[in-house]
Amino acid sequence: MTLAAPLSALADEYASWWIDFLGEHNHVGGEEATRWLLDRSRLAAGDRMLDCGAFVGASARMAARRLDVHAVAIDVEPDFLEAGRQLAGGEQVAWVAANTQRLPFVDGTFQSVWSLDSYISVREMSRVAAATATVCLCCETPDDSRGGLDSFFDEWREFGWEMAAHKSVTMDALQTWRHAEAELVARRSRYEARYGYRPYLGQLDLMSHLVAAYERGGMGHSLLVFARG
């Protein structure tokens, strides 16, 4: 994957596998998953959209460009936001350094609230969502075959949400983790030099753990849209 200059600079500074292997759409399924969610988000021109844990705000930038929404991207790392400003569509997004656990917005601000493979705060995301809104997620979920999804959905129902769309991307996630693990092993000298010896081993261990968890069926991954009102 060839990274744009601002992303390449981040990858050099932060030396994280997910920047190298996932790029600007840093979640399972990448740009295709972002489009799938956007097509089901019910957003229209002039609506307000919040991208939580946005990294470089790829989803917010796509929503602003395609639908002319007022998009806000938040992340705890100002460097990520600065890189996002420099990428295509960055001028169309508002960039806010903030933590998803304490969102700096009044109740009911947004018509759609997103979190893509980032920290999810059901309470805070629900609080800032409008009475008729959607929540769009790409996230780890209990594996479908074990029936754990029901409890995951129940947590959202407690805040008035009902599932509007669901797509399992578990196999996509497993292939992503397998690819990252194989690349880390095959190009050990490159990534060990890039990350440092101990961080390299730590990231390799993480990939091995993820591959094993998904292969055992202990974890799943989903694209989800919840709606209320």
C-alpha positions in Angstrom: 0.0 0.0 0.0 1.4 3.4 -1.0 0.6 6.0 1.6 -0.1 9.6 0.9 2.6 11.9 2.2 0.8 13.0 5.4 0.0 9.4 6.3 3.6 8.3 5.5 4.9 10.9 7.9 2.5 9.6 10.6 3.6 6.0 10.0 7.2 7.0 10.4 6.4 8.8 13.7 3.9 6.5 15.3 5.2 3.2 13.8 1.9 1.4 14.2 0.9 -1.7 12.1 -2.6 -0.3 11.5 -1.3 2.8 9.7 0.9 0.6 7.5 -1.7 -2.0 6.6 -5.0 -0.2 6.8 -4.1 3.3 5.6 -6.5 6.3 5.9 -9.7 4.2 6.2 -8.2 2.5 9.2 -10.9 -0.1 9.9 -11.8 -3.5 8.6 -13.2 -3.4 5.1 -11.5 0.0 4.3 -13.1 2.4 1.9 -15.7 -0.1 0.7 -17.0 -0.5 4.3 -17.1 3.2 4.7 -19.3 3.5 1.6 -21.6 0.8 2.8 -22.2 2.6 6.0 -22.6 6.0 4.4 -25.2 4.6 2.0 -27.3 3.5 5.0 -26.6 6.4 7.3 -29.7 8.4 6.2 -27.5 11.5 6.0 -28.6 14.3 3.7 -27.1 17.6 2.6 -26.8 20.0 5.6 -27.0 17.3 8.3 -24.4 17.1 11.0 -22.2 14.0 11.2 -19.6 13.1 13.9 -16.7 10.7 13.3 -15.4 9.5 16.7 -11.8 8.3 17.0 -11.5 9.5 13.5 -7.7 9.1 12.9 -7.4 11.2 9.7 -11.1 11.5 9.3 -11.5 9.5 6.1 -15.2 8.8 6.8 -15.9 12.4 7.7 -14.2 13.6 4.6 -16.1 11.1 2.4 -19.4 12.2 3.9 -18.6 15.9 3.4 -17.6 15.4 -0.2 -20.3 13.0 -1.3 -23.3 14.3 0.7 -22.4 17.9 1.6 -22.9 17.3 5.3 -21.4 19.3 8.1 -18.8 16.7 9.3 -16.8 16.8 12.5 -13.8 14.5 13.1 -12.5 14.0 16.7 -9.5 12.2 17.9 -7.3 12.4 21.0 -4.1 12.8 18.8 -3.8 16.3 17.3 -1.2 15.0 14.9 -3.8 12.7 13.3 -6.2 15.6 12.8 -3.5 17.7 11.3 -2.7 15.0 8.8 -6.4 14.7 8.0 -6.6 18.4 7.2 -3.9 18.0 4.6 -5.7 15.1 2.8 -8.3 15.4 0.1 -11.5 17.0 1.5 -9.8 18.1 4.7 -10.9 21.6 4.3 -14.6 20.5 4.4 -14.3 19.0 7.9 -14.2 20.5 11.4 -11.3 19.0 13.4 -11.6 18.7 17.2 -9.1 17.1 19.6 -11.4 15.3 22.1 -12.0 12.0 23.8 -15.0 9.9 22.8 -15.6 9.1 26.5 -16.4 12.8 27.0 -17.7 14.4 23.8 -17.6 18.2 23.9 -21.0 18.7 22.3 -24.5 19.5 23.6 -27.2 16.8 23.6 -28.8 16.0 20.2 -26.3 17.7 18.0 -25.7 15.1 15.2 -27.9 13.3 12.7 -25.4 10.5 12.5 -22.6 9.4 14.9 -19.8 7.1 13.8 -17.1 5.0 15.4 -15.1 2.7 13.1 -12.8 0.3 14.9 -12.3 2.8 17.7 -13.5 3.2 21.2 -17.3 3.0 21.5 -19.1 4.9 24.3 -22.8 3.9 23.9 -23.9 6.5 26.4 -21.9 9.5 25.0 -22.7 8.6 21.3 -26.4 8.3 22.2 -26.3 11.6 24.1 -25.0 13.7 21.2 -27.3 12.0 18.6 -30.5 13.8 17.6 -33.9 12.3 18.4 -34.1 10.9 14.8 -30.5 9.8 14.1 -28.3 6.9 13.1 -25.2 5.4 14.6 -22.8 3.8 12.2 -20.2 1.3 13.5 -17.4 -1.0 12.3 -16.4 -3.0 15.3 -15.6 -6.3 17.0 -18.7 -8.1 18.0 -19.5 -11.5 19.7 -19.3 -14.2 17.1 -22.7 -14.8 15.4 -22.7 -18.6 15.9 -22.6 -18.2 19.7 -25.6 -15.9 20.0 -23.7 -13.1 21.7 -24.9 -10.5 19.3 -28.2 -10.3 21.1 -26.6 -8.9 24.2 -24.6 -6.4 22.2 -27.9 -5.2 20.5 -29.6 -5.0 23.9 -27.1 -2.5 25.1 -28.0 -0.2 22.3 -31.8 -0.8 22.8 -31.4 0.5 26.3 -30.7 3.9 24.7 -33.6 3.7 22.3 -31.8 2.3 19.3 -32.9 -0.5 16.9 -30.7 -2.2 14.4 -31.4 -0.9 10.8 -28.6 -2.7 9.0 -26.0 -5.4 9.8 -23.3 -7.0 7.7 -20.8 -9.5 9.0 -17.2 -8.7 8.0 -15.6 -11.4 10.2 -13.9 -13.1 7.3 -12.6 -9.7 6.0 -11.2 -9.1 9.5 -9.6 -12.5 9.7 -8.0 -12.0 6.2 -6.7 -8.5 7.3 -5.1 -10.0 10.5 -3.6 -12.9 8.6 -2.2 -10.6 5.9 -0.7 -8.2 8.6 0.8 -11.2 10.5 2.3 -12.7 7.3 3.8 -9.4 6.3 5.3 -8.7 9.7 6.9 -12.1 9.6 8.1 -12.0 6.0 9.6 -8.6 6.3 10.8 -8.8 9.9 14.0 -6.8 9.3 12.0 -3.9 7.7 9.4 -3.7 10.4 11.8 -4.4 13.3 13.9 -1.5 12.1 10.8 0.6 11.6 9.1 -0.1 15.0 12.0 -1.1 17.2 12.7 -4.6 18.5 10.3 -4.8 21.4 7.4 -2.9 19.7 7.8 -5.1 16.7 7.4 -8.3 18.8 4.5 -6.7 20.6 2.7 -6.0 17.4 3.5 -9.4 16.0 2.0 -11.0 19.2 -1.1 -8.9 18.8 -1.6 -10.1 15.2 -1.1 -13.7 16.3 -3.6 -13.3 19.1 -6.2 -11.8 16.7 -5.7 -14.5 14.1 -6.1 -17.2 16.7 -9.2 -15.6 18.3 -11.0 -15.2 14.9 -10.0 -18.7 13.7 -11.4 -20.2 16.9 -14.7 -18.4 16.4 -14.3 -16.5 19.6 -14.7 -13.1 18.0 -16.5 -11.6 15.1 -16.6 -8.3 13.3 -19.6 -6.3 11.9 -20.7 -3.3 10.1 -23.8 -1.9 12.0 -26.3 0.9 11.6 -28.6 1.7 14.5 -31.5 4.1 14.1 -34.0 5.7 16.4 -37.0 8.0 16.1 
